[in-house]
Amino acid sequence: MQVASLRYDVIFKKAFGNVQVFKAFAKDFLGVELNIDKVETEKKFSPPIGNVDSRFDLYAEDLKNRVIVDIQHRRYDDHYDRFLHYHCAALLEQVSTAKNYSPALTVFTIVVSTSGTKEDVAIAEINFDLFDFLTQQRLHKIHHRVLYLSPKHVSDQVPQPYRQWLQLIQDSLDEQADESCYDKPELQTILDLIKVDGLTPQDRARLKDEYALEQAVRQDKQEEFEKGLETGLEKGIELGEQRGREQGLEQGKLEIARKLQAQGMPLDLIEQLTGLSRDLWQ
């Protein structure tokens, strides 16, 4: 079936902003049963925490759990640090109004990256809990966690139910999906939500805007690369010419040194005149 790619912000939010999908996603990856009736988009704190206006794509909380899900389309050098900061901002926002340093709500952050590097893995985790240094056993004192998901790296080694979620996200990137591969009801809901035929005019308009921005960024990067390549070639040619002149001068000095030696000039005097060691021309 033809679907809209989940790499686009508008499509990811349309799919995972669905309450039932969001709850199932959190349950399968975090083991958390959420009691929510809405999922917020573009959530931010007022005033900003730490003088940085962090913004969360998808956000939901109940009386026991706070879950933040963020989708990252373009890869930045600070990918892991960026979302660790967002996670900490959600912790600090609670502490600012609490009587002590224990947040009332546990914070879970899930980061989904539809691109990735070879260093990434399908599922990576930052677990804030303490562990006994000697036995390596967790103490179950701190429950906050950050998950980094990279659908690009999904394989048969990834256990269910994680695998189907990652496979569906990756499957959508070429705008085609085989619905027979997914038996989980919430995954079928996602497929229904992202069907091309079911997109609203507003969805299509935002898709076009995101696509145009993506193309503009790609064009800028291409022009920057071509400019850098051209500059590099010019510098290479200049360097080559300079080395050629230096090598020619060196060869000329060697010939002069050999001629002076043949005429019987003292070797130490030849070294002074040419600046060359006698080992080079003898």
C-alpha positions as CSV (number, residue, x, y, z in Angstrom):
1,M,0.0,0.0,0.0
2,Q,1.1,3.6,-0.6
3,V,1.8,5.5,2.5
4,A,3.3,8.9,3.6
5,S,6.8,8.5,5.0
6,L,7.2,8.7,8.8
7,R,10.4,10.7,8.4
8,Y,8.2,13.7,7.9
9,D,7.2,15.5,11.1
10,V,3.6,16.0,10.2
11,I,3.1,12.3,9.4
12,F,4.9,11.0,12.5
13,K,2.8,13.3,14.7
14,K,-0.3,12.2,13.0
15,A,0.5,8.6,13.6
16,F,2.0,8.6,17.1
17,G,-0.1,11.4,18.4
18,N,-3.0,9.0,18.3
19,V,-3.7,8.1,22.0
20,Q,-4.0,4.4,21.5
21,V,-0.9,4.2,19.4
22,F,1.1,6.3,21.8
23,K,0.0,4.1,24.8
24,A,0.9,0.9,23.0
25,F,4.2,2.4,21.9
26,A,5.1,3.3,25.5
27,K,3.9,-0.1,26.9
28,D,6.0,-2.1,24.4
29,F,9.2,-0.1,24.8
30,L,8.9,1.0,28.4
31,G,6.6,-1.5,30.1
32,V,4.5,1.4,31.2
33,E,0.7,1.4,31.2
34,L,-0.3,5.0,30.6
35,N,-3.7,6.4,31.7
36,I,-4.0,9.3,29.3
37,D,-6.7,10.8,27.1
38,K,-4.6,13.2,25.0
39,V,-1.1,13.6,23.5
40,E,0.3,17.1,23.3
41,T,2.4,18.3,20.3
42,E,5.1,20.9,20.3
43,K,5.1,20.9,24.1
44,K,7.4,23.5,25.8
45,F,7.9,24.8,29.3
46,S,7.2,28.4,30.4
47,P,9.5,29.8,31.5
48,P,12.2,27.8,29.6
49,I,14.3,25.6,31.7
50,G,18.0,26.4,31.8
51,N,17.6,29.4,29.5
52,V,17.0,27.0,26.5
53,D,13.5,26.8,25.0
54,S,13.4,23.0,24.7
55,R,10.5,21.7,22.6
56,F,9.0,18.2,22.6
57,D,7.3,16.9,19.5
58,L,5.0,14.5,21.3
59,Y,4.3,14.6,25.1
60,A,2.0,12.9,27.5
61,E,1.7,12.4,31.2
62,D,-0.6,10.8,33.7
63,L,-0.5,10.9,37.5
64,K,2.4,8.4,37.6
65,N,4.3,8.7,34.4
66,R,5.6,11.3,32.1
67,V,6.6,10.1,28.7
68,I,8.2,12.2,26.1
69,V,8.6,11.0,22.5
70,D,10.7,13.0,20.0
71,I,11.3,12.3,16.3
72,Q,14.6,13.5,14.8
73,H,14.6,13.7,11.0
74,R,18.0,15.3,10.4
75,R,21.1,14.1,12.2
76,Y,23.2,16.6,14.2
77,D,26.6,16.0,15.7
78,D,25.0,16.5,19.2
79,H,22.2,14.0,18.6
80,Y,22.6,12.1,21.9
81,D,23.5,15.1,24.0
82,R,20.6,17.1,22.6
83,F,17.9,14.8,23.8
84,L,19.6,14.0,27.1
85,H,19.3,17.8,27.7
86,Y,15.6,17.7,26.8
87,H,15.1,14.8,29.2
88,C,16.9,16.7,32.0
89,A,14.8,19.8,31.3
90,A,11.7,17.7,32.0
91,L,13.2,16.6,35.3
92,L,14.2,20.1,36.3
93,E,10.8,21.5,35.5
94,Q,9.3,19.4,38.2
95,V,12.0,20.1,40.8
96,S,11.6,23.8,40.4
97,T,8.3,23.7,42.2
98,A,8.9,20.6,44.5
99,K,9.9,20.6,48.1
100,N,12.8,18.4,47.5
101,Y,14.9,17.0,44.7
102,S,12.7,13.9,44.0
103,P,10.5,14.6,40.9
104,A,6.9,13.5,41.5
105,L,6.7,11.9,38.0
106,T,9.1,9.5,36.4
107,V,10.4,10.8,33.1
108,F,10.9,8.6,30.1
109,T,12.2,9.9,26.8
110,I,12.0,8.0,23.5
111,V,14.0,9.4,20.6
112,V,13.2,8.0,17.1
113,S,15.8,8.8,14.4
114,T,14.8,8.0,10.8
115,S,18.4,8.5,9.7
116,G,21.5,7.3,11.4
117,T,25.2,6.6,11.2
118,K,27.0,3.3,11.3
119,E,27.9,3.8,14.9
120,D,24.2,3.7,15.9
121,V,22.3,0.6,17.1
122,A,18.7,-0.3,16.8
123,I,17.9,0.4,20.5
124,A,20.3,2.3,22.9
125,E,19.4,3.2,26.4
126,I,20.5,5.6,29.2
127,N,19.3,4.1,32.5
128,F,19.6,6.5,35.4
129,D,19.3,3.9,38.1
130,L,22.1,3.2,40.5
131,F,23.8,-0.2,40.6
132,D,26.0,-2.0,43.2
133,F,29.6,-1.5,42.0
134,L,30.6,-5.0,43.3
135,T,27.6,-7.1,42.2
136,Q,26.5,-4.9,39.3
137,Q,22.9,-5.3,40.5
138,R,20.5,-2.4,40.0
139,L,19.2,-0.8,43.2
140,H,15.8,0.4,41.6
141,K,16.1,3.8,43.2
142,I,15.8,6.0,40.1
143,H,13.5,5.0,37.2
144,H,14.2,7.7,34.6
145,R,15.3,6.4,31.2
146,V,16.1,7.6,27.7
147,L,15.7,5.3,24.7
148,Y,17.3,6.1,21.3
149,L,15.7,4.1,18.5
150,S,17.2,3.8,15.1
151,P,14.8,1.9,12.7
152,K,17.6,1.9,10.1
153,H,19.4,-0.7,12.1
154,V,16.5,-3.1,12.8
155,S,17.4,-6.7,12.3
156,D,16.2,-10.2,13.1
157,Q,18.2,-10.0,16.4
158,V,15.8,-7.3,17.7
159,P,13.2,-9.1,19.7
160,Q,9.5,-8.6,19.4
161,P,7.5,-6.4,20.0
162,Y,10.2,-3.8,19.4
163,R,11.0,-5.2,15.9
164,Q,7.6,-4.6,14.3
165,W,7.5,-0.9,15.4
166,L,11.0,-0.3,14.0
167,Q,10.2,-2.2,10.9
168,L,7.1,-0.3,10.2
169,I,8.9,3.1,10.6
170,Q,11.7,1.9,8.3
171,D,9.2,0.3,5.9
172,S,7.4,3.6,5.4
173,L,10.5,5.6,4.4
174,D,10.1,4.5,0.7
175,E,6.4,5.4,0.9
176,Q,5.4,1.8,0.5
177,A,4.3,-0.7,3.2
178,D,3.2,-4.3,3.2
179,E,0.3,-4.3,5.7
180,S,0.3,-8.1,5.9
181,C,3.6,-7.9,7.9
182,Y,2.0,-6.2,10.9
183,D,-0.5,-8.0,13.1
184,K,-0.5,-5.6,16.0
185,P,-3.8,-3.6,16.0
186,E,-2.0,-0.3,16.8
187,L,0.4,-0.8,13.8
188,Q,-2.6,-1.3,11.6
189,T,-4.0,2.0,13.0
190,I,-0.7,3.7,12.0
191,L,-1.0,2.3,8.5
192,D,-4.6,3.6,8.2
193,L,-3.5,7.0,9.5
194,I,-0.6,7.4,7.0
195,K,-2.3,6.1,3.9
196,V,-1.8,8.6,1.1
197,D,-5.4,8.4,0.2
198,G,-6.4,9.4,3.7
199,L,-4.3,12.5,4.1
200,T,-6.1,15.8,4.6
201,P,-5.5,18.9,2.6
202,Q,-3.7,20.3,5.6
203,D,-1.5,17.2,5.9
204,R,-0.6,17.5,2.2
205,A,0.3,21.2,2.6
206,R,2.6,20.6,5.5
207,L,4.2,17.7,3.7
208,K,5.0,19.9,0.7
209,D,6.5,22.5,3.1
210,E,8.7,19.9,4.7
211,Y,9.7,18.5,1.4
212,A,10.6,21.9,0.1
213,L,12.7,22.6,3.2
214,E,14.4,19.2,2.9
215,Q,15.3,19.9,-0.8
216,A,16.6,23.4,0.1
217,V,18.9,22.0,2.8
218,R,20.1,19.3,0.5
219,Q,20.8,21.8,-2.3
220,D,22.7,24.1,0.2
221,K,24.8,21.1,1.3
222,Q,25.5,20.1,-2.3
223,E,26.6,23.6,-3.2
224,E,28.7,23.8,-0.1
225,F,30.3,20.5,-1.0
226,E,31.0,21.5,-4.6
227,K,32.4,24.9,-3.4
228,G,34.7,23.1,-1.0
229,L,35.8,20.6,-3.6
230,E,36.6,23.4,-6.1
231,T,38.5,25.3,-3.4
232,G,40.4,22.1,-2.5
233,L,41.3,21.5,-6.1
234,E,42.6,25.0,-6.5
235,K,44.7,24.7,-3.4
236,G,46.0,21.4,-4.5
237,I,47.1,22.8,-7.9
238,E,48.8,25.7,-6.2
239,L,50.5,23.4,-3.8
240,G,51.6,21.2,-6.6
241,E,53.0,24.1,-8.6
242,Q,54.8,25.3,-5.5
243,R,56.3,21.9,-4.8
244,G,57.3,21.6,-8.4
245,R,59.2,24.9,-8.2
246,E,60.8,23.8,-4.9
247,Q,61.8,20.4,-6.4
248,G,63.2,22.2,-9.5
249,L,65.3,24.6,-7.4
250,E,66.6,21.6,-5.3
251,Q,67.6,19.8,-8.5
252,G,69.4,22.8,-9.9
253,K,71.4,23.2,-6.6
254,L,72.5,19.5,-6.9
255,E,73.7,20.0,-10.4
256,I,75.7,23.1,-9.5
257,A,77.2,21.3,-6.5
258,R,78.3,18.4,-8.6
259,K,79.9,20.8,-11.2
260,L,81.7,22.7,-8.5
261,Q,83.0,19.5,-7.0
262,A,84.2,18.4,-10.4
263,Q,86.1,21.7,-10.7
264,G,87.9,20.9,-7.4
265,M,86.1,23.3,-5.0
266,P,86.4,22.3,-1.4
267,L,83.3,20.4,-0.1
268,D,82.7,22.6,2.9
269,L,82.6,25.7,0.6
270,I,80.1,24.0,-1.7
271,E,77.9,23.3,1.3
272,Q,78.0,26.9,2.3
273,L,77.2,28.2,-1.2
274,T,74.3,25.7,-2.0
275,G,73.0,25.0,1.5
276,L,73.0,21.3,0.7
277,S,74.7,18.5,2.6
278,R,77.5,16.8,0.7
279,D,75.7,13.5,1.1
280,L,73.1,14.7,-1.4
281,W,75.3,15.2,-4.4
282,Q,78.2,12.8,-3.8
